[in-house]
Protein backbone atom coordinates (compact mmCIF):
# COMPACT_ATOMS: atom_id res chain seq x y z
CA UNK A 1 0.00 0.00 0.00
CA UNK A 2 1.46 3.37 -0.97
CA UNK A 3 1.55 6.37 1.29
CA UNK A 4 -0.96 8.17 -0.97
CA UNK A 5 -3.70 5.52 -0.68
CA UNK A 6 -6.87 6.73 1.06
CA UNK A 7 -9.25 4.28 2.71
CA UNK A 8 -12.96 5.16 2.85
CA UNK A 9 -15.23 3.58 5.45
CA UNK A 10 -18.92 4.26 6.10
CA UNK A 11 -20.31 2.78 9.30
CA UNK A 12 -23.70 0.96 9.05
CA UNK A 13 -25.63 3.72 10.83
CA UNK A 14 -24.36 6.43 8.51
CA UNK A 15 -24.98 4.23 5.49
CA UNK A 16 -28.61 3.74 6.54
CA UNK A 17 -29.07 7.48 6.89
CA UNK A 18 -27.58 8.12 3.46
CA UNK A 19 -29.84 5.50 1.87
CA UNK A 20 -32.90 7.00 3.58
CA UNK A 21 -31.93 10.47 2.44
CA UNK A 22 -31.38 9.24 -1.12
CA UNK A 23 -34.77 7.49 -1.08
CA UNK A 24 -36.42 10.70 0.15
CA UNK A 25 -34.82 12.69 -2.67
CA UNK A 26 -35.99 10.16 -5.27
CA UNK A 27 -39.57 10.22 -3.92
CA UNK A 28 -39.60 14.02 -3.92
CA UNK A 29 -38.34 14.15 -7.50
CA UNK A 30 -40.94 11.62 -8.65
CA UNK A 31 -43.72 13.52 -6.88
CA UNK A 32 -42.56 16.76 -8.51
CA UNK A 33 -42.49 15.10 -11.93
CA UNK A 34 -46.01 13.81 -11.33
CA UNK A 35 -47.13 17.37 -10.55
CA UNK A 36 -45.49 18.63 -13.74
CA UNK A 37 -47.22 15.86 -15.69
CA UNK A 38 -50.64 16.87 -14.40
CA UNK A 39 -49.96 20.55 -15.05
CA UNK A 40 -49.07 19.72 -18.63
CA UNK A 41 -52.21 17.56 -18.84
CA UNK A 42 -54.29 20.57 -17.89
CA UNK A 43 -53.09 22.27 -21.02
CA UNK A 44 -53.45 19.41 -23.48
CA UNK A 45 -56.41 17.37 -22.19
CA UNK A 46 -59.92 17.57 -23.66
CA UNK A 47 -59.94 20.55 -26.05
CA UNK A 48 -56.21 21.12 -25.77
CA UNK A 49 -56.90 24.85 -25.37
CA UNK A 50 -59.10 25.40 -22.37
CA UNK A 51 -57.74 25.67 -18.84
CA UNK A 52 -60.01 23.07 -17.29
CA UNK A 53 -59.65 24.45 -13.77
CA UNK A 54 -60.79 28.02 -14.45
CA UNK A 55 -64.56 28.61 -14.58
CA UNK A 56 -64.64 31.71 -12.44
CA UNK A 57 -68.09 33.00 -11.53
CA UNK A 58 -69.91 29.91 -12.87
CA UNK A 59 -71.79 26.86 -11.58
CA UNK A 60 -69.72 23.69 -12.04
CA UNK A 61 -71.06 20.16 -11.78
CA UNK A 62 -68.57 17.32 -11.26
CA UNK A 63 -69.35 13.64 -11.84
CA UNK A 64 -67.08 10.74 -10.88
CA UNK A 65 -68.54 8.55 -13.61
CA UNK A 66 -71.35 7.60 -15.94
CA UNK A 67 -73.36 5.90 -13.18
CA UNK A 68 -74.10 9.32 -11.67
CA UNK A 69 -75.53 10.91 -14.80
CA UNK A 70 -79.03 9.85 -13.81
CA UNK A 71 -78.56 11.86 -10.59
CA UNK A 72 -77.58 15.02 -12.47
CA UNK A 73 -79.76 14.67 -15.57
CA UNK A 74 -83.09 15.92 -14.10
CA UNK A 75 -81.33 18.84 -12.39
CA UNK A 76 -79.36 19.96 -15.43
CA UNK A 77 -82.35 19.64 -17.75
CA UNK A 78 -84.33 21.92 -15.44
CA UNK A 79 -81.48 24.44 -15.29
CA UNK A 80 -81.40 24.44 -19.11
CA UNK A 81 -85.16 25.12 -19.13
CA UNK A 82 -84.49 28.09 -16.88
CA UNK A 83 -81.75 29.39 -19.19
CA UNK A 84 -78.98 28.92 -16.62
CA UNK A 85 -75.50 28.30 -18.02
CA UNK A 86 -73.46 25.60 -16.30
CA UNK A 87 -70.23 23.63 -16.65
CA UNK A 88 -70.33 19.81 -16.54
CA UNK A 89 -67.05 18.03 -15.74
CA UNK A 90 -66.60 14.26 -15.59
CA UNK A 91 -63.89 11.73 -14.79
CA UNK A 92 -65.46 9.20 -17.17
CA UNK A 93 -65.14 9.58 -20.93
CA UNK A 94 -68.25 7.39 -21.37
CA UNK A 95 -70.42 9.68 -19.22
CA UNK A 96 -73.61 10.51 -21.16
CA UNK A 97 -73.54 13.97 -19.64
CA UNK A 98 -70.53 14.83 -21.79
CA UNK A 99 -72.71 14.42 -24.90
CA UNK A 100 -75.46 16.77 -23.82
CA UNK A 101 -76.20 19.33 -26.55
CA UNK A 102 -77.25 22.75 -25.29
CA UNK A 103 -76.09 26.32 -25.60
CA UNK A 104 -76.33 26.52 -21.83
CA UNK A 105 -73.98 23.59 -21.03
CA UNK A 106 -70.22 23.39 -21.51
CA UNK A 107 -68.81 19.89 -20.95
CA UNK A 108 -65.27 18.60 -20.38
CA UNK A 109 -63.66 15.23 -19.71
CA UNK A 110 -60.98 15.77 -17.05
CA UNK A 111 -59.22 12.44 -17.40
CA UNK A 112 -59.34 9.55 -14.94
CA UNK A 113 -60.15 10.18 -11.31
CA UNK A 114 -56.62 11.04 -10.06
CA UNK A 115 -56.08 13.63 -12.77
CA UNK A 116 -59.65 14.91 -12.28
CA UNK A 117 -59.02 15.44 -8.55
CA UNK A 118 -55.75 17.25 -9.30
CA UNK A 119 -57.70 19.68 -11.49
CA UNK A 120 -60.61 20.05 -9.03
CA UNK A 121 -58.26 20.90 -6.18
CA UNK A 122 -57.28 24.00 -8.20
CA UNK A 123 -60.78 24.78 -9.47
CA UNK A 124 -61.97 28.36 -9.88
CA UNK A 125 -65.76 28.67 -9.76
CA UNK A 126 -68.51 30.45 -7.90
CA UNK A 127 -70.23 27.18 -7.00
CA UNK A 128 -69.32 23.49 -7.33
CA UNK A 129 -72.02 20.80 -7.15
CA UNK A 130 -70.95 17.19 -6.52
CA UNK A 131 -72.23 13.84 -5.29
CA UNK A 132 -68.72 12.89 -4.12
CA UNK A 133 -68.45 12.48 -0.32
CA UNK A 134 -65.49 13.28 1.97
CA UNK A 135 -64.61 16.65 0.52
CA UNK A 136 -61.44 17.98 2.19
CA UNK A 137 -60.89 14.68 4.03
CA UNK A 138 -58.54 12.63 1.84
CA UNK A 139 -57.43 13.56 -1.68
CA UNK A 140 -60.29 15.78 -2.87
CA UNK A 141 -59.69 19.21 -1.32
CA UNK A 142 -61.66 22.43 -1.14
CA UNK A 143 -60.20 24.93 -3.57
CA UNK A 144 -59.71 28.40 -2.09
CA UNK A 145 -61.03 29.74 -5.40
CA UNK A 146 -64.50 28.13 -5.04
CA UNK A 147 -66.96 30.15 -2.96
CA UNK A 148 -69.52 27.40 -2.32
CA UNK A 149 -69.54 23.59 -2.37
CA UNK A 150 -72.93 21.85 -2.68
CA UNK A 151 -73.47 18.11 -2.21
CA UNK A 152 -76.34 16.19 -3.81
CA UNK A 153 -76.97 13.00 -1.84
CA UNK A 154 -77.33 10.50 -4.65
CA UNK A 155 -79.22 7.84 -2.70
CA UNK A 156 -82.40 7.57 -0.62
CA UNK A 157 -80.50 5.62 2.04
CA UNK A 158 -79.56 7.22 5.32
CA UNK A 159 -76.01 8.47 5.91
CA UNK A 160 -75.00 5.62 8.25
CA UNK A 161 -73.06 3.64 5.62
CA UNK A 162 -71.06 6.64 4.36
CA UNK A 163 -67.42 6.91 5.42
CA UNK A 164 -66.79 9.30 8.32
CA UNK A 165 -66.87 13.05 7.70
CA UNK A 166 -68.61 12.47 4.37
CA UNK A 167 -70.45 15.82 4.43
CA UNK A 168 -68.67 17.85 7.14
CA UNK A 169 -66.90 20.31 4.86
CA UNK A 170 -69.66 21.08 2.36
CA UNK A 171 -71.46 24.42 2.50
CA UNK A 172 -74.84 22.91 1.59
CA UNK A 173 -76.40 19.46 1.23
CA UNK A 174 -79.47 18.53 -0.81
CA UNK A 175 -81.16 15.72 1.16
CA UNK A 176 -83.58 12.95 0.24
CA UNK A 177 -85.35 12.50 3.57
CA UNK A 178 -85.98 14.02 6.98
CA UNK A 179 -83.78 11.31 8.55
CA UNK A 180 -80.78 12.46 6.53
CA UNK A 181 -81.40 16.01 7.71
CA UNK A 182 -81.71 15.13 11.40
CA UNK A 183 -78.56 12.98 11.28
CA UNK A 184 -76.52 15.67 9.53
CA UNK A 185 -77.59 18.23 12.15
CA UNK A 186 -76.75 15.77 14.93
CA UNK A 187 -73.21 15.27 13.58
CA UNK A 188 -72.75 19.02 13.20
CA UNK A 189 -73.58 19.52 16.88
CA UNK A 190 -71.40 16.62 18.02
CA UNK A 191 -68.38 17.64 15.92
CA UNK A 192 -68.84 21.41 16.25
CA UNK A 193 -68.45 21.86 12.52
CA UNK A 194 -69.60 24.89 10.57
CA UNK A 195 -73.40 24.73 10.05
CA UNK A 196 -74.43 23.84 6.50
CA UNK A 197 -77.43 24.91 4.50
CA UNK A 198 -79.58 21.76 4.43
CA UNK A 199 -82.43 21.38 1.94
CA UNK A 200 -85.48 19.15 1.56
CA UNK A 201 -84.83 17.99 -1.99
CA UNK A 202 -85.50 14.33 -2.74
CA UNK A 203 -83.68 11.66 -4.71
CA UNK A 204 -83.22 13.10 -8.20
CA UNK A 205 -82.59 9.85 -10.06
CA UNK A 206 -86.15 8.74 -9.30
CA UNK A 207 -87.27 11.38 -11.83
CA UNK A 208 -85.86 9.19 -14.63
CA UNK A 209 -86.27 5.79 -12.96
CA UNK A 210 -89.48 4.06 -14.05
CA UNK A 211 -90.71 0.53 -13.34
CA UNK A 212 -91.97 -2.11 -15.73
CA UNK A 213 -94.03 -4.76 -13.98
CA UNK A 214 -95.25 -6.52 -17.10
CA UNK A 215 -93.19 -9.65 -16.35
CA UNK A 216 -94.26 -9.86 -12.72
CA UNK A 217 -94.18 -13.40 -11.41
CA UNK A 218 -94.27 -15.13 -8.06
CA UNK A 219 -90.53 -15.12 -7.33
CA UNK A 220 -88.76 -13.95 -4.18
CA UNK A 221 -85.71 -11.87 -5.08
CA UNK A 222 -82.78 -12.55 -2.75
CA UNK A 223 -80.23 -9.78 -3.40
CA UNK A 224 -77.45 -9.47 -0.79
CA UNK A 225 -74.60 -7.01 -1.12
CA UNK A 226 -70.93 -8.06 -0.96
CA UNK A 227 -68.02 -7.88 1.47
CA UNK A 228 -68.41 -7.20 5.17
CA UNK A 229 -71.73 -5.36 5.05
CA UNK A 230 -73.89 -8.35 4.16
CA UNK A 231 -75.79 -10.96 6.12
CA UNK A 232 -75.17 -13.57 3.45
CA UNK A 233 -71.85 -14.91 4.68
CA UNK A 234 -73.33 -15.83 8.04
CA UNK A 235 -76.80 -17.10 7.11
CA UNK A 236 -77.28 -16.98 3.33
CA UNK A 237 -77.51 -20.71 2.78
CA UNK A 238 -79.89 -21.07 5.72
CA UNK A 239 -82.19 -18.45 4.15
CA UNK A 240 -82.06 -20.18 0.77
CA UNK A 241 -82.82 -23.56 2.33
CA UNK A 242 -85.78 -22.23 4.32
CA UNK A 243 -87.28 -20.42 1.33
CA UNK A 244 -86.98 -23.42 -0.98
CA UNK A 245 -88.32 -25.82 1.66
CA UNK A 246 -91.23 -23.42 2.15
CA UNK A 247 -92.18 -23.85 -1.50
CA UNK A 248 -91.05 -20.42 -2.68
CA UNK A 249 -89.54 -19.74 -6.10
CA UNK A 250 -86.34 -17.73 -5.66
CA UNK A 251 -84.12 -15.54 -7.81
CA UNK A 252 -80.66 -15.26 -6.27
CA UNK A 253 -79.00 -12.06 -7.44
CA UNK A 254 -75.92 -11.10 -5.41
CA UNK A 255 -74.10 -7.84 -5.95
CA UNK A 256 -71.98 -8.17 -9.14
CA UNK A 257 -68.82 -7.64 -7.07
CA UNK A 258 -69.63 -10.82 -5.12
CA UNK A 259 -68.61 -12.95 -8.10
CA UNK A 260 -65.12 -11.49 -7.70
CA UNK A 261 -64.66 -10.72 -4.01
CA UNK A 262 -66.73 -13.61 -2.59
CA UNK A 263 -65.93 -16.12 -5.34
CA UNK A 264 -65.55 -19.16 -3.06
CA UNK A 265 -68.96 -18.57 -1.50
CA UNK A 266 -70.59 -17.97 -4.90
CA UNK A 267 -69.05 -21.18 -6.29
CA UNK A 268 -70.47 -23.06 -3.30
CA UNK A 269 -73.96 -21.64 -3.95
CA UNK A 270 -73.81 -22.67 -7.62
CA UNK A 271 -72.62 -26.21 -6.88
CA UNK A 272 -75.26 -26.67 -4.14
CA UNK A 273 -78.35 -25.16 -5.77
CA UNK A 274 -77.91 -24.88 -9.54
CA UNK A 275 -79.94 -28.04 -10.18
CA UNK A 276 -82.93 -26.80 -8.13
CA UNK A 277 -85.77 -25.95 -10.54
CA UNK A 278 -87.22 -23.37 -8.10
CA UNK A 279 -84.03 -21.28 -8.07
CA UNK A 280 -82.75 -18.87 -10.71
CA UNK A 281 -79.18 -17.57 -10.32
CA UNK A 282 -78.89 -14.14 -11.93
CA UNK A 283 -75.43 -12.95 -13.05
CA UNK A 284 -76.58 -10.13 -15.33
CA UNK A 285 -75.12 -6.65 -14.85
CA UNK A 286 -78.51 -4.94 -14.69
CA UNK A 287 -81.18 -6.15 -12.30
CA UNK A 288 -84.41 -4.86 -13.84
CA UNK A 289 -85.45 -8.23 -15.26
CA UNK A 290 -85.17 -9.98 -11.91
CA UNK A 291 -86.89 -7.13 -10.09
CA UNK A 292 -89.80 -7.19 -12.54
CA UNK A 293 -90.24 -10.96 -12.15
CA UNK A 294 -90.32 -10.73 -8.35
CA UNK A 295 -93.10 -10.02 -5.90
CA UNK A 296 -90.84 -9.32 -2.89
CA UNK A 297 -87.21 -8.45 -2.14
CA UNK A 298 -84.93 -9.81 0.58
CA UNK A 299 -81.79 -7.73 1.11
CA UNK A 300 -79.42 -6.18 3.67
CA UNK A 301 -80.64 -3.48 6.02
CA UNK A 302 -77.96 -1.14 4.56
CA UNK A 303 -78.97 -1.71 0.94
CA UNK A 304 -80.22 1.17 -1.21
CA UNK A 305 -82.07 -1.38 -3.32
CA UNK A 306 -84.79 -1.74 -0.69
CA UNK A 307 -85.84 1.88 -1.30
CA UNK A 308 -85.94 1.38 -5.08
CA UNK A 309 -88.07 -1.73 -4.71
CA UNK A 310 -90.54 -0.05 -2.38
CA UNK A 311 -90.75 3.39 -4.01
CA UNK A 312 -90.46 2.69 -7.74
CA UNK A 313 -91.77 -0.86 -8.04
CA UNK A 314 -94.13 -0.64 -5.05
CA UNK A 315 -93.19 -4.14 -3.93
CA UNK A 316 -92.63 -5.28 -0.32
CA UNK A 317 -89.20 -5.77 1.20
CA UNK A 318 -87.80 -7.93 4.00
CA UNK A 319 -84.43 -6.69 5.25
CA UNK A 320 -81.97 -8.73 7.30
CA UNK A 321 -80.50 -6.83 10.24
CA UNK A 322 -77.06 -7.88 11.41
CA UNK A 323 -74.08 -6.51 13.31
CA UNK A 324 -71.46 -5.07 10.99
CA UNK A 325 -68.13 -3.42 11.70
CA UNK A 326 -69.18 0.22 11.42
CA UNK A 327 -65.86 1.69 12.53
CA UNK A 328 -64.84 4.31 10.01
CA UNK A 329 -68.46 4.87 8.97
CA UNK A 330 -70.87 7.60 10.06
CA UNK A 331 -72.96 4.91 11.79
CA UNK A 332 -70.33 4.67 14.53
CA UNK A 333 -71.08 8.28 15.56
CA UNK A 334 -74.87 8.16 15.19
CA UNK A 335 -77.17 7.11 18.01
CA UNK A 336 -80.32 6.23 16.06
CA UNK A 337 -81.22 3.42 13.69
CA UNK A 338 -81.05 3.91 9.94
CA UNK A 339 -84.21 5.29 8.33
CA UNK A 340 -84.74 1.90 6.68
CA UNK A 341 -86.09 0.58 9.99
CA UNK A 342 -89.01 3.03 9.94
CA UNK A 343 -89.59 2.50 6.22
CA UNK A 344 -89.81 -1.27 6.60
CA UNK A 345 -92.60 -0.95 9.16
CA UNK A 346 -94.72 0.35 6.27
CA UNK A 347 -93.39 -1.66 3.30
CA UNK A 348 -92.32 -5.01 4.74
CA UNK A 349 -90.42 -6.29 7.74
CA UNK A 350 -87.05 -6.48 9.49
CA UNK A 351 -85.62 -9.84 10.47
CA UNK A 352 -82.62 -10.38 12.72
CA UNK A 353 -80.01 -12.92 11.67
CA UNK A 354 -80.96 -15.08 14.66
CA UNK A 355 -84.54 -15.32 13.35
CA UNK A 356 -83.96 -16.29 9.70
CA UNK A 357 -85.47 -19.68 10.47
CA UNK A 358 -88.77 -17.79 10.20
CA UNK A 359 -88.00 -16.26 6.81
CA UNK A 360 -90.62 -18.26 4.91
CA UNK A 361 -93.44 -17.15 7.22
CA UNK A 362 -92.17 -13.55 7.21
CA UNK A 363 -92.23 -13.50 3.41
CA UNK A 364 -95.84 -14.68 3.35
CA UNK A 365 -96.89 -12.02 5.85
CA UNK A 366 -94.97 -9.19 4.17
CA UNK A 367 -96.22 -10.07 0.69
CA UNK A 368 -99.62 -8.72 1.67
CA UNK A 369 -98.26 -5.20 2.21
CA UNK A 370 -99.71 -2.55 -0.14
CA UNK A 371 -97.45 0.44 -0.84
CA UNK A 372 -99.31 3.68 -1.53
CA UNK A 373 -98.20 7.14 -2.67
CA UNK A 374 -98.94 8.36 0.86
CA UNK A 375 -96.43 5.87 2.28
CA UNK A 376 -93.80 6.92 -0.27
CA UNK A 377 -94.35 10.60 0.47
CA UNK A 378 -93.89 9.90 4.16
CA UNK A 379 -90.37 8.58 3.64
CA UNK A 380 -88.88 10.69 0.82
CA UNK A 381 -89.12 14.29 -0.36
CA UNK A 382 -90.59 15.24 -3.77
CA UNK A 383 -90.77 11.74 -5.23
CA UNK A 384 -90.18 11.80 -9.02
CA UNK A 385 -90.08 15.60 -9.13
CA UNK A 386 -86.87 16.27 -7.20
CA UNK A 387 -84.92 17.52 -10.23
CA UNK A 388 -86.95 20.70 -10.47
CA UNK A 389 -86.71 21.27 -6.73
CA UNK A 390 -82.94 20.72 -6.74
CA UNK A 391 -82.46 23.13 -9.66
CA UNK A 392 -84.43 25.84 -7.85
CA UNK A 393 -82.46 25.29 -4.65
CA UNK A 394 -79.11 25.43 -6.47
CA UNK A 395 -80.13 28.66 -8.19
CA UNK A 396 -81.25 30.18 -4.89
CA UNK A 397 -77.83 29.38 -3.39
CA UNK A 398 -75.99 30.68 -6.46
CA UNK A 399 -77.79 34.02 -6.39
CA UNK A 400 -76.89 34.64 -2.74
CA UNK A 401 -73.17 33.89 -3.09
CA UNK A 402 -71.20 37.14 -2.87
FENVEN-V216082 format. One record per backbone hydrogen bond with DSSP energy under -1.0 kcal/mol. NH is the residue of the N-H (numbers start at 1). CO is the residue of the C=O. E is the energy in kcal/mol with one decimal. If there is no record, write none. Layout:
<<NH | CO | E> <NH | CO | E>>
//
This chain:
<<5 | 2 | -1.3> <15 | 11 | -2.5> <16 | 12 | -2.2> <17 | 13 | -1.8> <18 | 14 | -2.5> <19 | 15 | -2.3> <20 | 16 | -2.3> <21 | 17 | -2.6> <22 | 18 | -2.7> <23 | 19 | -2.5> <24 | 20 | -2.4> <25 | 21 | -2.2> <26 | 22 | -2.3> <27 | 23 | -2.5> <28 | 24 | -2.3> <29 | 25 | -2.5> <30 | 26 | -2.6> <31 | 27 | -2.6> <32 | 28 | -2.4> <33 | 29 | -2.5> <34 | 30 | -2.3> <35 | 31 | -2.1> <36 | 32 | -2.3> <37 | 33 | -2.6> <38 | 34 | -2.3> <39 | 35 | -2.2> <40 | 36 | -2.4> <41 | 37 | -2.3> <42 | 38 | -1.8> <44 | 40 | -1.5> <45 | 41 | -2.7> <48 | 45 | -2.5> <54 | 51 | -1.5> <55 | 124 | -2.9> <58 | 55 | -2.0> <60 | 127 | -2.9> <61 | 87 | -3.3> <62 | 129 | -2.3> <63 | 89 | -2.3> <68 | 65 | -1.9> <69 | 66 | -1.5> <71 | 68 | -1.0> <72 | 68 | -1.5> <73 | 69 | -3.1> <76 | 72 | -2.9> <77 | 73 | -2.5> <78 | 74 | -1.3> <79 | 75 | -2.1> <80 | 76 | -2.4> <81 | 77 | -2.0> <82 | 78 | -1.3> <83 | 80 | -1.8> <84 | 79 | -2.8> <86 | 104 | -2.8> <87 | 59 | -2.4> <88 | 106 | -3.1> <89 | 61 | -3.1> <90 | 108 | -1.9> <91 | 63 | -1.9> <95 | 92 | -1.9> <98 | 95 | -1.6> <99 | 96 | -1.8> <100 | 97 | -1.1> <105 | 102 | -1.2> <106 | 86 | -2.0> <108 | 88 | -2.2> <110 | 90 | -2.7> <116 | 112 | -2.6> <117 | 113 | -2.5> <118 | 114 | -1.9> <119 | 115 | -2.0> <120 | 116 | -2.8> <121 | 117 | -2.4> <122 | 119 | -1.6> <123 | 120 | -1.8> <124 | 53 | -2.8> <125 | 145 | -1.6> <126 | 58 | -1.3> <127 | 58 | -1.9> <128 | 148 | -2.6> <129 | 60 | -3.3> <130 | 150 | -2.6> <134 | 166 | -1.9> <136 | 140 | -3.4> <137 | 134 | -1.6> <146 | 143 | -1.6> <147 | 125 | -1.2> <150 | 128 | -3.0> <151 | 172 | -2.4> <152 | 130 | -2.5> <153 | 174 | -2.0> <162 | 159 | -1.5> <164 | 328 | -2.4> <170 | 167 | -1.7> <171 | 149 | -2.0> <172 | 149 | -1.5> <173 | 197 | -2.4> <174 | 151 | -3.1> <175 | 199 | -2.3> <181 | 177 | -1.5> <182 | 178 | -2.5> <183 | 179 | -2.3> <184 | 180 | -2.3> <185 | 181 | -2.3> <186 | 182 | -1.9> <187 | 183 | -2.2> <188 | 184 | -2.1> <189 | 185 | -2.1> <190 | 186 | -2.3> <191 | 187 | -2.6> <192 | 188 | -1.3> <193 | 188 | -1.2> <197 | 171 | -2.6> <199 | 173 | -2.4> <201 | 175 | -2.0> <201 | 199 | -1.0> <202 | 175 | -2.8> <206 | 203 | -1.5> <207 | 204 | -1.8> <208 | 205 | -1.1> <216 | 213 | -1.5> <219 | 293 | -1.3> <220 | 249 | -2.7> <221 | 296 | -3.0> <222 | 251 | -3.1> <223 | 298 | -2.8> <234 | 231 | -1.2> <235 | 231 | -1.9> <236 | 232 | -2.2> <239 | 235 | -2.1> <240 | 236 | -2.4> <241 | 237 | -2.7> <242 | 238 | -2.3> <243 | 239 | -2.4> <244 | 240 | -2.5> <245 | 241 | -2.5> <246 | 242 | -1.4> <247 | 244 | -1.4> <248 | 243 | -2.2> <250 | 278 | -3.0> <251 | 220 | -2.9> <252 | 280 | -3.4> <253 | 222 | -2.8> <255 | 224 | -1.5> <258 | 255 | -2.4> <260 | 257 | -1.5> <261 | 257 | -3.1> <262 | 258 | -1.8> <266 | 262 | -2.3> <267 | 263 | -2.8> <268 | 264 | -1.7> <269 | 265 | -2.1> <270 | 266 | -2.3> <271 | 267 | -2.4> <272 | 268 | -1.9> <273 | 269 | -2.6> <274 | 270 | -2.1> <276 | 273 | -2.3> <279 | 276 | -1.6> <280 | 250 | -2.7> <282 | 252 | -2.6> <291 | 287 | -2.4> <292 | 288 | -2.8> <293 | 289 | -1.6> <294 | 291 | -1.0> <295 | 219 | -2.9> <297 | 316 | -1.9> <298 | 221 | -3.1> <299 | 318 | -1.8> <301 | 320 | -1.6> <303 | 300 | -1.4> <308 | 304 | -1.4> <309 | 305 | -2.6> <310 | 306 | -1.8> <311 | 307 | -3.2> <312 | 308 | -1.8> <313 | 308 | -1.4> <315 | 309 | -2.2> <317 | 347 | -1.6> <318 | 297 | -3.1> <319 | 349 | -2.3> <320 | 299 | -2.6> <321 | 351 | -2.5> <326 | 324 | -1.3> <329 | 326 | -2.4> <330 | 162 | -3.0> <331 | 160 | -2.2> <332 | 329 | -1.6> <333 | 330 | -2.0> <341 | 338 | -1.8> <343 | 339 | -2.1> <344 | 340 | -2.7> <346 | 343 | -1.6> <347 | 343 | -1.6> <348 | 344 | -1.6> <349 | 317 | -1.8> <351 | 319 | -2.7> <353 | 321 | -1.5> <355 | 352 | -2.0> <356 | 353 | -1.4> <358 | 355 | -2.3> <359 | 356 | -1.8> <362 | 358 | -2.3> <363 | 359 | -2.4> <364 | 360 | -1.7> <365 | 361 | -2.2> <366 | 362 | -2.8> <367 | 363 | -2.0> <368 | 365 | -1.0> <369 | 366 | -2.0> <376 | 372 | -1.9> <377 | 373 | -2.7> <378 | 374 | -1.2> <379 | 376 | -1.2> <380 | 376 | -1.1> <381 | 176 | -2.7> <385 | 382 | -2.1> <389 | 385 | -1.0> <390 | 386 | -3.1> <391 | 387 | -2.3> <392 | 388 | -2.1> <393 | 389 | -2.3> <394 | 390 | -2.7> <395 | 391 | -2.2> <396 | 392 | -2.1> <397 | 393 | -2.0> <398 | 394 | -2.7> <399 | 395 | -2.3> <400 | 397 | -1.0>>
//
